[in-house]
Amino acid sequence: MKIFHEAVDVSIKNCESLVFVILSIKGVQTSKMKCVLHEDNSLLIGDIEPFKKRKHYNKGYGSKMMNKLLEYASDNKICAIHGNLSVVDQDHKERLHHFYEKHGFAIILFKEPNGMYYGEVVKKL
């Protein structure tokens, strides 16, 4: 478990079918995970805004955001969370795969990239 030395807050904001997980450090928004609530009551993880400073990498902040999203999903009876694995993230895909697996997601790799995506992540709830 990581120890957070800075004042960290993770919040959820809803706007119709959009769900935002927002991480703030010392009152400054540092990262945001944008999700879309689908009609089948699943959540699609869309864009994840990277941390503004490299010093925030590998400190457990992404896990705090994911845990908040999983808590939100449980509280709102979401049936699944899924997302696409983008080819633009190929340079750190091992770290990305580890992150999703750590949080209980299945990783599905496509035989051939499908446009901008080489796979997807899925977690049934």
C-alpha positions as a Python dict, from the first residue, in 0.01 Angstrom:
ca = {
    (1, 'M'): (0, 0, 0),
    (2, 'K'): (131, 342, -97),
    (3, 'I'): (167, 620, 158),
    (4, 'F'): (39, 954, 34),
    (5, 'H'): (244, 1247, 154),
    (6, 'E'): (32, 1506, -22),
    (7, 'A'): (-332, 1607, 38),
    (8, 'V'): (-509, 1382, -214),
    (9, 'D'): (-879, 1388, -299),
    (10, 'V'): (-1060, 1164, -547),
    (11, 'S'): (-1414, 1262, -642),
    (12, 'I'): (-1685, 1154, -884),
    (13, 'K'): (-1880, 1400, -1094),
    (14, 'N'): (-2180, 1304, -1308),
    (15, 'C'): (-2322, 1488, -1605),
    (16, 'E'): (-2606, 1289, -1762),
    (17, 'S'): (-2440, 979, -1911),
    (18, 'L'): (-2086, 1097, -1835),
    (19, 'V'): (-1896, 1000, -1520),
    (20, 'F'): (-1571, 1173, -1427),
    (21, 'V'): (-1324, 1047, -1168),
    (22, 'I'): (-1115, 1347, -1066),
    (23, 'L'): (-791, 1333, -869),
    (24, 'S'): (-677, 1651, -697),
    (25, 'I'): (-354, 1703, -506),
    (26, 'K'): (-339, 1998, -270),
    (27, 'G'): (-664, 2126, -424),
    (28, 'V'): (-532, 2122, -783),
    (29, 'Q'): (-690, 1885, -1036),
    (30, 'T'): (-408, 1656, -1140),
    (31, 'S'): (-579, 1387, -1349),
    (32, 'K'): (-923, 1290, -1477),
    (33, 'M'): (-1076, 963, -1596),
    (34, 'K'): (-1369, 1018, -1833),
    (35, 'C'): (-1630, 739, -1856),
    (36, 'V'): (-1956, 693, -2043),
    (37, 'L'): (-2257, 517, -1892),
    (38, 'H'): (-2418, 300, -2160),
    (39, 'E'): (-2786, 203, -2180),
    (40, 'D'): (-2697, -158, -2083),
    (41, 'N'): (-2577, -18, -1746),
    (42, 'S'): (-2209, -69, -1825),
    (43, 'L'): (-1937, 194, -1800),
    (44, 'L'): (-1689, 259, -2080),
    (45, 'I'): (-1358, 403, -1964),
    (46, 'G'): (-1286, 666, -2224),
    (47, 'D'): (-999, 903, -2196),
    (48, 'I'): (-764, 905, -1898),
    (49, 'E'): (-595, 1241, -1867),
    (50, 'P'): (-233, 1177, -1768),
    (51, 'F'): (-87, 1322, -1452),
    (52, 'K'): (36, 1675, -1507),
    (53, 'K'): (377, 1610, -1349),
    (54, 'R'): (596, 1302, -1374),
    (55, 'K'): (654, 1312, -1001),
    (56, 'H'): (296, 1185, -963),
    (57, 'Y'): (366, 864, -1159),
    (58, 'N'): (392, 527, -980),
    (59, 'K'): (262, 654, -646),
    (60, 'G'): (-72, 471, -641),
    (61, 'Y'): (-282, 765, -755),
    (62, 'G'): (-419, 575, -1056),
    (63, 'S'): (-525, 295, -821),
    (64, 'K'): (-701, 548, -598),
    (65, 'M'): (-893, 667, -905),
    (66, 'M'): (-979, 314, -1016),
    (67, 'N'): (-1090, 217, -665),
    (68, 'K'): (-1320, 521, -659),
    (69, 'L'): (-1467, 417, -996),
    (70, 'L'): (-1520, 59, -873),
    (71, 'E'): (-1689, 192, -558),
    (72, 'Y'): (-1913, 414, -773),
    (73, 'A'): (-1998, 117, -997),
    (74, 'S'): (-2090, -98, -697),
    (75, 'D'): (-2302, 177, -539),
    (76, 'N'): (-2487, 235, -868),
    (77, 'K'): (-2533, -131, -966),
    (78, 'I'): (-2320, -102, -1279),
    (79, 'C'): (-2297, -447, -1446),
    (80, 'A'): (-1955, -409, -1613),
    (81, 'I'): (-1668, -170, -1676),
    (82, 'H'): (-1481, -190, -2005),
    (83, 'G'): (-1233, 9, -2207),
    (84, 'N'): (-1017, 4, -2516),
    (85, 'L'): (-641, -45, -2526),
    (86, 'S'): (-504, 220, -2760),
    (87, 'V'): (-208, 172, -2993),
    (88, 'V'): (-76, 509, -2870),
    (89, 'D'): (-10, 341, -2533),
    (90, 'Q'): (205, 60, -2678),
    (91, 'D'): (522, 207, -2526),
    (92, 'H'): (396, 127, -2174),
    (93, 'K'): (151, -155, -2238),
    (94, 'E'): (312, -396, -1987),
    (95, 'R'): (258, -142, -1708),
    (96, 'L'): (-95, -73, -1835),
    (97, 'H'): (-182, -444, -1849),
    (98, 'H'): (-46, -491, -1495),
    (99, 'F'): (-260, -203, -1371),
    (100, 'Y'): (-583, -343, -1516),
    (101, 'E'): (-509, -700, -1408),
    (102, 'K'): (-436, -577, -1054),
    (103, 'H'): (-788, -434, -1047),
    (104, 'G'): (-952, -754, -1172),
    (105, 'F'): (-996, -670, -1540),
    (106, 'A'): (-962, -931, -1814),
    (107, 'I'): (-739, -823, -2102),
    (108, 'I'): (-853, -923, -2449),
    (109, 'L'): (-598, -873, -2726),
    (110, 'F'): (-712, -849, -3088),
    (111, 'K'): (-535, -1061, -3351),
    (112, 'E'): (-493, -743, -3557),
    (113, 'P'): (-530, -382, -3437),
    (114, 'N'): (-882, -258, -3491),
    (115, 'G'): (-830, 103, -3601),
    (116, 'M'): (-670, 275, -3302),
    (117, 'Y'): (-712, -19, -3062),
    (118, 'Y'): (-513, -338, -3011),
    (119, 'G'): (-740, -483, -2742),
    (120, 'E'): (-984, -417, -2465),
    (121, 'V'): (-1024, -456, -2090),
    (122, 'V'): (-1340, -591, -1926),
    (123, 'K'): (-1451, -635, -1566),
    (124, 'K'): (-1791, -790, -1495),
    (125, 'L'): (-1942, -677, -1167),
}
